[in-house]
Amino acid sequence: MAATVKIRKQSSRGAAPLPTLLSQALVAFTVELDNEFEHRVPHQITRDASKKSGAARSDAPWLLSLAMWALFLRFVPERGISVRELLYAAGVDKKALRNWLVRMTHWWGYLTVAPDLAASRVMPPPGDWIVRPTPGGLKALRAWRMLFGVIETRWRERFGENAVDQLRESLGSVVVQLDLNLPEYMPILGYGLRADLSRYAMASPEPANVSKLNLPALLAKVLLAFTVEFEREPGLSLAIGSNVLRVLDDEGVRVRDLPRLSGISQEALKMATGFLNKGGYIALLAESPASRTKLMRLTEKGMLAQDACRKRLTAIEAGWRERFGAGELDRLRAALEPLAGDGTAAHSPLFRGLEPYADGWRAAAAKPETLPHYPMVLHRGGYPDGE
């Protein structure tokens, strides 16, 4: 019989790792903002018959999550920007820029790239071509900029002015002490579901101006700083350790239960478990000789990795208490823990804002029972649970 895996409550002080608390607040804010964006802005989704055309319409681009705006689209002004200027503004290399532009133009319909022949009759070099929002992209850009204030206002009404002020202040007190140049949202996870921070994790020339950062940006910067330390050492990624390894044991967990226990999508689980299986961290077996139900269990290597992840989480947080001050970390935890609760739909106040609109795609999906313990931002739209 499969071992019963219980989601441990996180309500007692210090029970949840700091990255879990940060992640669940960030995921909840993102999902609430995404739901509002979907409700307000014309878009297409995969169930639309228009998908058969092979490209998004310029008046209704494909629906994307906040990550895609924060990591790239926000650097495109309404008036347009040259390819060369966008390269530096977004902080990406030429290959990454090319990939972004292919997705945002042909695939998703947010942008156009064309030479500005009105300025010159001579065909300009590609670096001088102009990137502009499409009509639908322009509506989307304006909506994303405005919705941060809308959702934060809802949080203030739902959780209280003091609670949100305390959260912003405690996050800001850590962010101003960071010596890294970090993005304002979680990057798309790379190989092994590691956070690709190669172009970010470098010395920052000056402290961040926290007063100008929205709440998701503050949460992301602190979480990414923790991620940098965690993934600096060899081993499994924080995303895999927090979401998948956490719910497994050496007796076996039903594969069909993993989405419910982890809070992440089937696609994200497929990527994570494929990596774990290839590395010899897990094994698949039948629940009984006559059963078709599959169990996933940790191998000896997987048990060691699980223990190493737990110890590393504890060690980094202990180091942060010395680096940033025990008082600062206590204040941050005191701001996050009442919001996150135990991270489940039954006991987390964060779920109060996650009911989707009736016409939203999440309304037709299975209702989550827990929030992810780390954002699973994939290339498939950038949703924080990997959907």
C-alpha positions in Angstrom: 0.0 0.0 0.0 1.3 3.5 -0.8 2.5 5.5 2.1 0.1 8.4 3.0 1.9 11.7 2.4 0.5 14.5 4.5 1.1 18.1 3.7 2.7 19.4 6.9 1.1 22.5 8.4 3.3 25.5 8.3 1.4 27.7 10.7 3.8 27.4 13.6 6.6 29.8 13.6 9.6 28.7 11.6 8.0 25.5 10.4 8.1 26.3 6.7 11.4 27.1 4.9 11.7 30.8 4.0 11.7 30.1 0.2 8.4 28.3 0.6 6.7 31.3 2.3 8.1 33.7 -0.3 7.1 31.4 -3.2 3.6 30.9 -2.0 3.0 34.6 -1.6 4.5 35.3 -5.0 2.5 32.5 -6.7 -0.8 33.7 -5.1 -0.2 37.3 -6.2 0.7 36.2 -9.7 -2.3 33.9 -10.2 -4.7 36.6 -8.9 -3.1 39.1 -11.3 -3.2 36.7 -14.2 -6.9 36.0 -13.6 -7.7 39.7 -13.6 -5.6 40.2 -16.7 -7.4 37.4 -18.5 -10.7 38.8 -17.5 -10.0 42.4 -18.8 -7.8 42.0 -21.8 -8.8 40.5 -25.2 -6.7 37.4 -25.8 -6.6 33.9 -27.3 -6.1 30.6 -25.5 -5.3 27.1 -26.7 -8.9 26.1 -26.8 -9.7 28.8 -29.3 -10.5 27.5 -32.8 -8.3 30.3 -34.1 -5.2 28.4 -33.0 -5.5 26.5 -36.2 -4.3 29.5 -38.1 -0.8 28.9 -36.6 -0.2 32.5 -35.4 -1.8 34.9 -32.9 -4.0 37.8 -34.2 -2.5 41.2 -33.6 -5.7 42.4 -31.9 -5.9 39.5 -29.5 -2.5 37.9 -28.7 -2.1 34.6 -26.9 -2.7 34.7 -23.2 0.5 34.8 -21.1 1.4 35.1 -17.5 3.0 37.9 -15.6 6.5 36.5 -16.0 6.5 37.2 -19.7 5.7 40.9 -19.1 8.2 41.2 -16.2 11.1 39.5 -18.0 10.7 41.0 -21.4 7.6 42.9 -22.6 7.9 45.7 -20.0 11.1 46.9 -21.7 9.2 47.8 -24.9 7.7 51.3 -24.7 4.5 52.2 -26.5 6.3 54.3 -29.1 8.7 51.4 -29.9 12.4 50.7 -29.4 15.2 49.6 -31.7 16.4 46.0 -31.5 19.8 47.2 -30.3 18.3 49.3 -27.5 16.0 46.4 -26.5 19.0 44.1 -26.3 20.6 46.3 -23.6 17.3 47.3 -21.8 16.2 43.7 -21.3 19.8 42.5 -20.4 19.8 39.5 -22.7 22.2 38.2 -25.2 21.6 38.2 -28.9 20.4 34.5 -29.0 18.0 35.1 -26.2 16.7 38.3 -27.7 16.1 36.5 -31.0 14.1 33.7 -29.2 12.0 36.2 -27.3 11.2 38.2 -30.5 10.2 35.0 -32.4 7.8 34.1 -29.6 6.4 37.6 -29.0 5.9 38.3 -32.7 4.9 35.2 -34.7 3.9 32.9 -31.9 2.1 35.1 -29.4 1.3 38.3 -31.3 2.4 41.0 -28.8 5.0 42.7 -30.9 6.1 43.6 -34.5 9.7 44.0 -35.7 10.2 46.0 -38.9 12.6 48.6 -40.4 11.6 52.2 -40.0 11.5 53.2 -43.6 9.9 56.5 -42.9 13.1 57.7 -41.3 15.3 56.6 -44.2 14.9 55.1 -47.6 18.0 53.0 -47.1 17.3 49.6 -45.5 18.7 49.9 -42.0 20.7 47.1 -40.4 18.7 44.7 -38.2 19.9 46.3 -35.0 18.1 49.5 -36.0 14.8 47.8 -36.8 12.0 48.9 -34.5 10.1 46.7 -32.1 6.6 48.0 -31.4 3.5 46.6 -29.6 0.7 45.3 -31.8 -2.8 46.8 -31.1 -3.5 43.8 -28.8 0.0 44.0 -27.3 -0.5 47.6 -26.4 -3.7 46.9 -24.5 -1.9 44.1 -22.7 1.1 46.3 -21.7 -1.1 49.0 -20.3 -3.1 46.4 -18.3 -0.1 44.8 -16.8 1.3 48.1 -15.6 -2.0 49.0 -13.9 -2.9 45.7 -12.4 -0.1 45.6 -9.8 -1.8 48.4 -8.0 -5.2 46.8 -8.3 -4.2 43.5 -6.8 -2.1 45.1 -4.0 -5.2 47.2 -3.1 -7.2 44.0 -2.9 -4.5 42.5 -0.6 -4.7 45.6 1.6 -8.5 45.3 1.8 -8.3 41.5 2.4 -5.4 41.2 4.8 -5.1 44.8 6.2 -3.0 47.8 5.5 -0.6 47.0 8.3 0.0 43.5 7.1 0.9 44.6 3.5 3.0 47.5 4.8 4.9 45.2 7.1 5.4 42.7 4.2 6.7 45.4 1.9 9.0 46.9 4.5 10.5 43.6 5.6 11.1 42.5 2.0 12.6 45.9 1.2 15.0 45.8 4.2 16.5 42.6 2.7 16.5 43.8 -0.9 18.5 46.9 -0.2 21.2 44.8 1.4 21.5 42.4 -1.6 24.7 42.8 -3.6 23.3 41.1 -6.7 21.7 42.4 -9.9 18.5 40.3 -9.9 15.5 40.5 -12.2 12.0 41.6 -11.0 10.5 38.2 -11.5 11.5 34.5 -11.6 13.3 33.5 -14.8 12.2 30.7 -17.0 13.7 27.5 -15.4 16.5 25.9 -17.4 18.0 22.4 -17.5 17.3 20.5 -14.3 14.7 23.1 -13.5 17.4 25.4 -12.2 17.0 29.2 -12.2 19.1 30.5 -15.0 20.6 33.6 -13.4 23.9 33.6 -15.2 23.3 37.1 -16.6 21.8 38.5 -13.4 23.9 37.0 -10.5 26.6 39.6 -10.6 27.5 42.5 -8.4 24.9 45.3 -8.6 26.3 48.8 -9.1 23.8 50.3 -6.6 21.1 49.2 -4.1 17.6 48.7 -5.5 15.1 51.5 -5.1 12.6 49.5 -3.2 9.9 52.2 -3.2 9.6 51.8 -7.0 9.3 48.0 -6.9 6.0 46.3 -7.0 5.2 43.6 -4.4 6.0 40.6 -6.8 9.3 42.2 -7.6 10.3 42.4 -4.0 9.2 38.8 -3.3 11.1 37.6 -6.4 14.3 39.4 -5.6 14.5 37.9 -2.1 13.6 34.5 -3.3 16.1 34.7 -6.2 18.9 35.7 -3.8 18.1 32.6 -1.7 18.1 30.5 -4.9 21.5 31.8 -6.0 23.0 30.5 -2.7 21.1 27.2 -2.8 22.0 26.4 -6.4 25.6 27.6 -6.1 26.5 24.2 -4.8 26.1 21.0 -6.9 22.9 19.1 -6.4 19.3 19.3 -7.3 17.6 22.6 -8.0 15.5 24.4 -5.4 12.4 23.9 -7.6 12.8 20.1 -7.7 13.7 19.8 -4.1 10.9 22.0 -2.8 8.1 20.8 -5.0 8.8 17.1 -5.9 11.4 15.6 -3.6 9.6 17.1 -0.6 6.5 14.9 -1.1 8.3 11.6 -1.9 9.6 8.9 0.4 11.2 5.5 0.2 7.9 3.6 0.4 6.2 5.1 -2.6 3.6 7.8 -3.5 0.9 7.3 -6.1 1.9 9.1 -9.3 -1.6 10.3 -9.8 -1.5 12.1 -6.4 1.7 14.1 -7.2 -0.1 17.1 -8.8 -2.4 17.4 -5.7 0.5 17.1 -3.3 3.0 19.3 -5.0 0.7 22.0 -6.4 2.4 22.0 -9.8 1.2 21.0 -13.2 1.5 17.7 -14.9 3.9 19.2 -17.4 6.2 20.5 -14.7 6.0 17.2 -12.9 6.9 15.4 -16.1 10.0 17.5 -16.5 11.0 17.2 -12.8 10.5 13.4 -12.5 12.1 12.8 -15.9 15.2 14.5 -14.6 15.0 12.6 -11.2 14.5 9.3 -12.9 17.4 9.8 -15.3 19.7 10.7 -12.3 18.7 7.6 -10.3 16.9 9.6 -7.6 13.5 7.8 -8.0 12.1 4.5 -9.1 8.7 3.6 -10.5 6.9 0.5 -9.4 3.4 -1.0 -9.4 1.3 -0.6 -6.2 0.7 -4.4 -6.2 1.4 -7.2 -8.7 -2.1 -7.0 -10.1 -2.5 -3.2 -9.9 -2.1 -0.6 -12.7 -1.5 2.1 -10.2 2.0 3.4 -10.3 4.1 4.4 -7.3 7.1 6.7 -7.3 9.6 6.2 -4.5 12.9 7.6 -3.6 16.0 5.5 -4.1 18.9 5.6 -1.6 20.4 8.4 -3.7 17.1 10.2 -3.6 16.8 10.0 0.1 20.3 11.4 0.5 19.4 14.3 -1.9 16.2 15.0 0.0 18.1 15.2 3.3 20.8 17.4 1.7 18.1 19.8 0.4 16.6 20.1 3.9 19.9 20.7 5.5 20.9 23.3 2.9 17.7 25.2 3.4 18.3 25.3 7.1 21.9 26.3 6.7 21.2 29.2 4.3 18.5 30.6 6.4 20.8 30.5 9.4 23.4 32.3 7.4 20.9 34.9 6.4 20.1 35.5 10.1 23.7 36.5 10.6 24.0 38.4 7.4 20.8 40.4 7.5 20.1 40.3 11.2 17.9 37.9 13.2 15.4 40.7 13.8 15.0 41.4 10.0 14.4 37.7 9.3 12.0 37.4 12.2 10.0 40.4 10.8 10.0 38.9 7.3 8.7 35.6 8.7 6.1 37.4 10.8 4.8 39.1 7.7 4.7 36.0 5.5 3.5 33.3 7.9 0.0 34.6 8.6 -0.6 35.0 4.8 0.7 31.6 3.8 -0.7 29.6 6.6 0.1 26.0 5.8 0.0 26.7 2.0 -3.2 24.6 1.5 -6.6 25.6 0.2 -8.1 24.8 3.6 -5.8 26.8 5.8 -4.0 29.4 3.7 -5.5 32.9 3.6 -3.8 33.4 0.2 -6.4 31.2 -1.4 -9.1 33.8 -0.7 -8.1 35.7 -3.9 -7.6 32.7 -6.2 -11.1 31.9 -7.3 -11.0 32.3 -11.0 -13.6 34.1 -13.1 -16.2 31.8 -14.6 -14.9 32.4 -18.1 -11.2 32.0 -17.1 -9.2 28.9 -18.1 -8.5 28.1 -14.5 -12.3 27.7 -13.8 -12.3 24.6 -16.0 -9.1 23.1 -14.4 -8.9 21.1 -11.2 -8.9 23.3 -8.1 -5.5 23.2 -6.5 -5.2 21.9 -2.9 -1.9 23.5 -2.2 0.3 26.3 -3.5 3.7 25.4 -5.0 6.7 25.5 -2.7 8.7 27.1 -5.5 7.5 28.8 -8.7 7.7 26.6 -11.7 8.0 29.2 -14.5 8.3 27.3 -17.8 8.5 28.5 -21.4 4.9 27.6 -21.9 3.4 30.9 -21.0 5.3 31.5 -17.8 2.6 30.4 -15.3 4.0 30.1 -11.8 2.6 26.5 -11.3 3.9 25.3 -14.7 0.5 25.2 -16.4 
